[in-house]
Amino acid sequence: MIEFEDVQKSYRVEGRDVSALRDINLEVRAGEVFGVIGHSGAGKSTLLRLINLIERPSSGRIRIDGEDITDSRGGELMALRRGIGMIFQHFNLLSSKTVAENVRFPMKLAGTYSRDQMQHRVDHLLDRVGLADQANKYPAQLSGGQKQRVGIARSLACEPRILLCDEATSALDPQTTQSVLRLLGDINRELGLTIVLITHEMDAIRTICDRVAVLDAGEVVEQGTAAQVFLHPRHQTTQRFVFETEHIDEDERQEDFAHVPGRVLRLTFQGEATYTPMLGDIARRTGVDYSILSGRIDHIKDIPYGQITLSLIGGDTDSAEQALHGADVSVEVLRP
Ligand SMILES: Nc1ncnc2c1ncn2[C@@H]1O[C@H](COP(=O)(O)OP(=O)(O)OP(=O)(O)O)[C@@H](O)[C@H]1O
């Protein structure tokens, strides 16, 4: 588990203190994929770099598995960093070394692996990320997705317990992003590795994160399970991220509703409820008519969800709304 307790971080810029993070209290549970989302400058990279102490907090404490690491130095700091892998937006591979040499490199630096062990791990890791046949190529000969797979293999070389992902898919196209995220999700499950991922893309959060924190101007403005935060965003910043990824234009939507009669509701179904046919039944029982204004069924990590916006017209709309509440559906009234 990674804990941030009352962490503040400011940088000294031209004789002035510039605050990058304020009052950060977070808990990343062992074995989960934890996402941190925020706009540029929100403090995501700073937060990530505090975990392996590339940056040190100005105040507050950071603990890993109960051990206070805040003041670690020397050999202790080196051991801490060996237990934490990292992957980067621009991959940070050594261009003069082959794929295999890149993956071997951290083990050579650690000095705790024999030649045979290193070779065995390089083969195993390249096989795991699907690049067994690329071992002797140079980074320049690979696609972006392949480079990030090398980055992932390298980050796992010294058997870390934590993996930090710094905008790891931001330089990749959507399809490659999904395959790299799936690989990270599989590795998280197989190795029980704790993953902390920073991103400005809600889709990355939706695809693999268990829980998420939203950073805005150096503060955590919202946190919870990925499903809670994605389906019921409370803070304006979170809502903007969700609307962006769903391609929803709030003004346009309000205008659309203006042309529709009746009570406008947004229903959110999760898990089993997603596939339960209930709308027709409730409409029949309460005599309401409904028209669907928009809808989608998708997944947040492995959990199916459905979200539809509909208008209820005529009949007993109060009873229909109540019946929906009672049917394990979250109901938001967009227009009474
Ligand atoms: N080394 C540094 N020296 C001075 N100021 C810094 C330094 N690193 C970050 N900052 C400042 O701290 C704030 C947070 O930056 P940070 O890079 O952590 O945000 P971010 O959310 O990761 O943004 P981006 O997505 O653009 O990388 C910004 O105001 C930034 O200018």
The ligand as a MOL file (V3000), in Angstrom:
LIG
                    3D

  0  0  0     0  0            999 V3000
M  V30 BEGIN CTAB
M  V30 COUNTS 31 33 0 0 0
M  V30 BEGIN ATOM
M  V30 1 N 11.1570 20.9630 -11.5890 0
M  V30 2 C 10.2460 21.9410 -11.4660 0
M  V30 3 N 10.6140 23.2010 -11.1470 0
M  V30 4 C 9.7050 24.1670 -11.0080 0
M  V30 5 N 8.3900 24.0040 -11.1720 0
M  V30 6 C 7.9490 22.7830 -11.4990 0
M  V30 7 C 8.8430 21.6860 -11.6670 0
M  V30 8 N 8.1260 20.5770 -11.9950 0
M  V30 9 C 6.8270 20.9730 -12.0290 0
M  V30 10 N 6.7160 22.2790 -11.7340 0
M  V30 11 C 5.4570 23.0530 -11.6300 0
M  V30 12 O 4.5820 22.3520 -10.7610 0
M  V30 13 C 3.2410 22.3420 -11.2640 0
M  V30 14 C 2.7890 20.9040 -11.4860 0
M  V30 15 O 3.5460 20.3290 -12.5450 0
M  V30 16 P 3.4790 18.7950 -12.9760 0
M  V30 17 O 4.4680 18.5730 -14.0590 0
M  V30 18 O 3.5630 17.9390 -11.7680 0
M  V30 19 O 1.9820 18.7350 -13.5490 0
M  V30 20 P 1.3510 17.6750 -14.5450 0
M  V30 21 O -0.0800 17.5330 -14.1240 0
M  V30 22 O 2.1570 16.4490 -14.5870 0
M  V30 23 O 1.4200 18.4270 -15.9210 0
M  V30 24 P 1.8410 17.8300 -17.3840 0
M  V30 25 O 0.7280 16.8890 -17.7570 0
M  V30 26 O 1.8640 19.0680 -18.2360 0
M  V30 27 O 3.1550 17.1850 -17.2180 0
M  V30 28 C 3.2620 23.1820 -12.5130 0
M  V30 29 O 2.9030 24.4880 -12.1590 0
M  V30 30 C 4.7270 23.1290 -12.9610 0
M  V30 31 O 5.0840 24.2860 -13.6720 0
M  V30 END ATOM
M  V30 BEGIN BOND
M  V30 1 1 1 2
M  V30 2 1 2 3
M  V30 3 2 2 7
M  V30 4 2 3 4
M  V30 5 1 4 5
M  V30 6 2 5 6
M  V30 7 1 6 7
M  V30 8 1 6 10
M  V30 9 1 7 8
M  V30 10 2 8 9
M  V30 11 1 9 10
M  V30 12 1 10 11
M  V30 13 1 11 12
M  V30 14 1 11 30
M  V30 15 1 12 13
M  V30 16 1 13 14
M  V30 17 1 13 28
M  V30 18 1 14 15
M  V30 19 1 15 16
M  V30 20 2 16 17
M  V30 21 1 16 18
M  V30 22 1 16 19
M  V30 23 1 19 20
M  V30 24 2 20 21
M  V30 25 1 20 22
M  V30 26 1 20 23
M  V30 27 1 23 24
M  V30 28 2 24 25
M  V30 29 1 24 26
M  V30 30 1 24 27
M  V30 31 1 28 29
M  V30 32 1 28 30
M  V30 33 1 30 31
M  V30 END BOND
M  V30 END CTAB
M  END
